[in-house]
Amino acid sequence: MNPLKLEVPRIQAQFKLNRMYKPGDVVLGGLFEIHVSSVFPELSFTSKPHEFSCSSVYIRGFRQAQAQAYAITEINKKNSLLPNVTLGYILYDNCMTTEVEFRGAMSLVSGREEHFQLDESCVGSPPVLGIISHYAASSTLSDLNQFPSFFRTIPNNDFQVRAMLQLMMRFGWTWVGLLFSDDAYGRNAGRTFHSDLARSALGCVAYSEALPWVNDLDKLNRIVTVMKESTARVVIAFAYGTYMINIMDEVRQFWEHTFQCKFAPLPSEWVNAGGEVCTGQEDLGNSETTLVDVSDLRPDLYMQGFMQAQTMAYAITEINRNPNILPNVTLGYNLYDNCMTHGVEFRSALTLVSGTEEHFQLDESCLGSPPVPGIVRAMLLLMRRFGWTWVGLVFNDGAYGHNAGRTFQANLARSGLGCVAYSEALPWDNNLDKLDRIVTVMKESTARVVIAFTFGSYMLHLMDEVRKFWEHTFQCKFAPLPSEWLDAGGEVCTGQEDLGTSEVALLDVSDLRSEYNVYMAVYALAHALHDMLQCVPGRGPFIGHSCASLQTMQPWQLVHYLEKVNFTTSFGDDVSFDENGDVLPIWDILNWVWLPDGSTKVYNVGVVKKSASAGEELILDEDIILWNFEYTKPPRSVCSESCSPGTRVARRKGQPVCCFDCIACSEGEINNETDSTECTSCPEDFWSSPQRDHCIHKSVEFLSYHEPLGISLTTISLLGTLTCATVLGIFIYYRNTPMVRANNSELSFKLLLSLKLCFLCSLLFIGRPRLWTCQMRHAAFGISFVLCISCILVKTMVVLAVFKASTPGGADIMKWFGAMQQRGTVLGLTLIQASICIAWLVSASPTPHKNTQYHSDKIVYECAVGSAVGFGVLLGYIGLLALLSFFLAFMARNLPDNFNEAKLITFSMLIFCAVWIAFIPAYISSPGKYADVVEVFAILASSSGVLGSLFGPKCYIMLLKPERNTKKSIMGRGTTKT
């Protein structure tokens, strides 16, 4: 049995990767996105596949690679850092593709030598170190359990999200759209933004969309539609530039199609046709787009292909939902765009027939193209002869071009003669969009040599675009010159103009933050290596106080020194790593300015940074920010405008919290804050202002002397008092006449005095209620009216007694109705009412009361009666005396006509009782001051009724009919009763 023979692992083949290499004692590896797209060959697994090709140079990625090379060169020139150690680098282009990036990473880890051994005796290439990231911002990488040796010089997503939130707060954006790349970085940043935004309550997300990695037109169109229909005017994007290029291209196409305009640079035929120039300020709200036009859905219009495809998809979906059509069968669809071209339409038809989307080739032996290997070798020899190490590559979009391009890139990488700056496929037709893009790539590249594998017809289109680019860049014209150009004194292009003096993306230094991150990463590694090499054996930080060396160094040993790195760059920035491997974060705020010629310029307008002393802070110079809006003001992006003071927020059901309605506070409630969810009730003596933003004192209502009603009642009261005084004067003047003497002048005088008090007591009901007026008004009213009614009652009784005495047997009755008895009766009856008032005032005195029950917005000052029983007894006693007087007077109604005192008393008591009977329901139903008005009116009406009924006829006789003011006339003598 033969012993098992172990063979040393050997690399079977090498990846053909674009790289930059410089040897050194320590080689620092790097992966950069120098190209942003790649084309992979088909994998049949039956033969060796062709190499992939990269295209579309990414200037920023190239500048980052140059930054690492520059930093290493700078370090090698310093004697203070890593003396006697030369740093090298090996930099790979990942072509923005995971497969290529993985190949580059494996090459950095394993090396590129033929022999590869796992034991410690491996003596291949120098150790390659690449453990600090300048571009990986995912916060997941801060997890020490998963990534204990990861460091980075770019802030993580969490800080980036917080920076966005600070910008939202600064500009008052509460309603934003969210776009994120469909990768780990974008999804993680999107989730963090959602959670932090909800936690901070700064705003809401109107929509959230993942940007596809590939140029998926269906998804991009859907995203553009969502953005168009949303009311959010600010979009937050967490994505790399390559993701945004596709979506912005769709937005540009949508904008140009919607408004029938073109963005600069304008095609010459568009200018000649008088086409409009897009400004970016067109109003989408007033636009009419074909997609939403449902006025004609018949399939005979050229612009409705997309709507026809959507109609078919809708019909199939509708059929699948209908259980009556094709039950248990689900219809699908596969729709192709024929691009209005027979070639594309034929390919689509063959695909539909065969059911495959593989390439369709009629004859594999059909070549017909020039011999590729010889041409490629010739090109490499030319590059070596002239020292060209940085070239562009263009090839025709055909079998010959693709084959030649792949072979050239593979041989160039194998030979190490140079690198490809960009790789572009020339379209077979005169596709201006593609040609413009290729010319733009050539313009922005620093490569001054272009290798072309193509036929002449392909180059004609490209050279025409190059001519346009050259003329546009240098503002000149190639011969033959247009006559109008000569007339205008235009310059002539010579072809010797210097592109180095023109503005290209590579020379744009307005934003070097990512390049600076690379620079810091290189220096961090250099300082860690320097500290490691300064270790003194026996004093080292490792087991047994040992030190690490370049030959035996383990990754965890370098991590130890990286954790302790602390240095200051030549630009004055402090660099150190925290416990998560993150540096103190800083983000530049860049303002992209769109220039009239279609180009853009980037300005640094501020930073968001975190420092050990000040924490997180936003520094922004708003004065230099240029907004693409009228008046250059920041856009306003809110779902609902803020609720002003006086209103409250009412959430809309089923919508985010940022979408709400503003509801005015109810009466009596206020809100003096913005966007408050509740209104506050005013104190009892206060009411809300008309704006509902502050409380004001409630208006006070009472029967005032200054209002018309109070003035009227006061006037009537004073007129009544004056009338009583006048009548009293008349009675005094005619006191010796039969009329006065016959009507018991003493009681008449007392009655007139009480009526005057009745008129005057009504004034106590007018004016602001006070304690003494509340106590006096009802007491004065009750006593005055009892005095009045008592006089009338005694007068009635005297009249009855006089006529009773004139009858046989009635002579002795008058002794009970003498003057003393009359005075005593009036005084006694009045004292009873006074006793009632005193008991009422002592037990439950009326007091001023602020009544807010009648009106919510005003205070009604009134006198609370204190005791309803006391008030009822007072009125009841007055009513009792009035009814008794009315009854006695009614009994004496048949006295002689010429002496009709009883009739007058009857009529006066009838008026009195009618007024006060009507008073009770009116008083109870009248709110506030109107209750006082009713009571004053009752006092004045009843007093006036008594005064007019009892004293009006007498004054009439004394003043106007003096001939009837005789004893004979009063006694009725000499008259015949008919």
Number of C-alpha atoms within 10 A of each C-alpha: 3 4 5 6 6 6 6 10 11 11 12 7 8 12 15 18 26 26 22 18 15 13 14 17 16 19 23 27 24 28 24 23 22 28 26 20 19 17 14 14 13 11 10 8 7 6 7 8 12 14 17 18 25 29 23 22 24 25 23 20 22 19 21 25 26 17 21 26 25 14 19 22 15 11 20 20 13 10 10 9 16 21 13 9 16 16 19 20 24 21 23 25 24 28 27 20 16 10 12 23 19 13 17 26 18 13 19 22 14 17 17 16 12 12 14 17 13 9 7 8 7 10 12 14 16 16 21 20 17 17 18 23 18 24 16 16 24 18 20 15 21 20 12 13 8 10 13 15 20 18 26 25 29 27 23 22 23 18 20 23 21 17 22 17 20 17 16 20 13 11 12 16 22 25 27 23 21 22 24 25 24 19 14 14 20 22 19 21 26 26 13 18 23 17 12 16 20 14 10 9 12 17 24 22 20 24 16 19 20 21 24 18 13 13 16 12 13 9 16 22 15 12 21 17 14 16 22 15 11 15 17 23 17 20 17 18 21 25 20 12 11 16 21 19 12 19 22 13 13 18 19 16 14 17 18 17 13 16 17 12 17 20 18 15 12 16 13 10 9 13 12 8 8 9 14 15 18 18 15 13 9 12 8 13 9 7 10 11 12 14 12 8 11 9 7 9 12 10 11 10 10 8 11 17 15 12 18 16 14 13 13 13 16 12 12 16 15 11 16 18 13 11 10 8 11 12 11 8 10 11 11 9 9 6 11 14 12 15 10 9 9 10 11 14 15 12 16 18 14 14 16 14 9 10 9 11 11 9 9 10 8 7 7 6 7 9 10 8 14 14 11 16 14 9 14 20 15 11 16 18 13 12 19 13 9 8 11 16 16 18 19 22 22 24 25 24 18 15 14 19 22 21 19 25 28 21 20 24 24 19 16 23 18 15 10 13 16 21 19 24 28 25 28 26 23 24 18 14 12 15 12 14 9 16 22 16 14 22 21 16 22 25 21 16 23 19 18 13 15 16 18 20 26 22 15 10 12 19 19 12 19 23 13 12 20 19 17 19 17 20 17 13 14 15 13 17 20 15 9 7 14 11 9 9 13 12 8 8 9 14 15 17 17 10 10 6 12 8 14 9 8 12 12 15 17 15 15 13 9 12 15 15 16 19 21 18 22 28 23 27 24 26 23 26 21 23 20 23 22 17 17 23 16 13 16 13 12 12 11 15 17 12 8 10 12 14 20 20 14 14 10 11 13 11 11 11 17 21 19 15 19 25 19 14 20 15 15 12 13 7 6 8 11 14 18 18 18 12 11 18 22 22 20 19 16 21 18 18 20 16 17 15 15 17 10 13 11 11 10 12 12 15 17 16 17 18 17 21 20 18 12 7 6 8 9 18 14 17 13 17 12 11 7 12 19 17 15 16 12 9 8 10 12 17 16 15 20 21 23 15 15 17 20 19 20 26 28 26 23 18 15 12 9 7 10 15 17 22 21 20 16 19 14 20 22 15 15 23 23 27 26 18 16 14 19 18 15 15 22 17 17 18 14 14 17 20 24 25 18 13 16 23 20 19 22 17 16 20 12 15 17 21 25 17 16 11 10 11 15 20 15 13 21 21 13 18 26 17 13 23 22 14 19 26 16 13 19 21 13 16 23 14 11 17 16 12 16 18 24 22 15 16 16 14 16 17 20 21 19 19 26 25 18 23 29 24 22 28 29 20 25 26 19 21 28 24 15 18 22 17 13 12 21 23 24 18 18 22 22 20 22 24 26 25 29 31 26 29 29 28 28 27 25 19 26 24 18 19 23 17 19 15 13 16 15 12 9 7 9 13 13 10 14 15 11 12 18 12 13 9 13 20 17 12 17 22 15 14 18 22 15 15 23 19 12 20 24 15 13 23 20 10 12 15 19 26 18 19 17 17 19 17 12 11 12 16 21 20 24 23 21 25 25 18 20 18 14 13 12 20 18 11 15 23 19 12 17 22 19 13 19 23 18 15 27 25 15 18 27 19 15 21 16 12 15 14 13 14 18 16 25 26 21 21 25 24 19 26 27 19 19 24 18 13 19 20 13 12 17 14 10 15 17 10 11 13 16 22 18 16 19 21 21 19 18 24 18 22 25 23 20 25 28 24 20 26 20 17 20 23 19 14 13 21 19 11 14 19 13 11 11 13 10 15 19 13 14 13 16 17 15 15 10 8 10 6 7 3
